[in-house]
């Protein structure tokens, strides 16, 4: 127990994530509940479709690193191949961390905790904390921003990731703290993989073998 405490004290990100996860059950008038209730009261049929589409855009996320990696390999473009591999490995890292936390925390969806007060646009499976959609889109978006720090990459990437996170709140399937934790996990995963990859990539005589294979296996 002491070792875990010391480890958390040395890592502010872990402290924040686990603080969000293991907070005591909040009353119905909590900030989390009030935000979801406010969004629920202002839903419209048109926005329901827009937010559902935005949330479903996660399905396209794996195609980004795979397409970049294949294109970089085919064109012998090391920079593009590196960006694709970083994005894919960041996605895989965020996925593993998110799923591990979900099964550790086992937080019910908000509409299951407040069945008489919160009604989702649609139900979904699995646990609530953290938001997998948010973590994976932020991992992808952050990787793209780090590899291509141009405004025409950064702006749409951030807007897309934030939109997916917001859509999970609007649809009523996650608490705000779930989305916040997902954004932190996704961002941290991308930053970690990107920084580690710089030395790996420079030192690797066979970047295709060293990086493309883990990306493909991760999916």
Order of alpha helices (4+ residues) and beta strands (2+ residues): alpha-alpha-alpha-alpha-alpha-alpha-alpha-alpha-alpha-alpha-alpha
